[in-house]
């Protein structure tokens, strides 16, 4: 910082020019800093929302997988007499489950599991199992996780 001084009246030193920032420079610097901080905060919010949605998607997928395994474990034996076929849609009605986010402290949401069983072929016997997990996100948008597989008798 350099100053130019000169002697005025009565032998006093007066500052004529002093290095520093003007009001315009300070205002521009604060605006740039505000934009940077705003970008950081909005990026953080976006990341936390994305992480919560991903956690909900994984929880819904896990619940659909549980239902799929439950259906796949049903007895279907065409070699026995009489034929045992517990793999019918009536045995697996829609079910309401809770998608929990206990680890992240995000609370929980309810979801509906729907199972659809259709016969693909009679010879050889083959059925299609389709499980859907329907849930409404925090933003009000409906999301569906769908799993499908085929199954033959025991």
C-alpha positions, 0 to 999 in steps of 0.5 A: 500500500503506497500513499502519497503525502504532502504537507498542507497548511500548518505542517500536517501530513494529508493522504492524497491517494491510498490503495484500496477497493472501491465500492463497485469492486466490493459489490462485484466480489460479493455478487460472485461469492454469493453466486458461488455459495448459491451454486454449492448449496443447490448442488448439495440439495440436489445430491441429497435428494438424488441419494434419497430417491436412489435409496427409495428405489433400492428399498422398493427393489428389495421389497419386490425381490422379497415378493418374487422369492415368496411367489417362486417358492410356491409349490407347483408339482405336475408329477404328483397325483393330484397335480399341485399348483399353488402358483396362481394369482389368487394366492398372491393378492396385492400387498401394502408394504413400507419402504423404510429409510431408517439408516438415512433418517429419511422416514418411510413411505408405503408401497403396493406390491402387485403380482401377475402370473400368466401361463406361457406354455402348457407343454412344457409347463411354464409360467411368467411371474411379474412383480410390480412395486408401486410407490409415490415419491416425495415429489408426488411422482409415481414410480414403478419397480418391475421384476419378471421371471419364468418358472417351471414346475418342481 
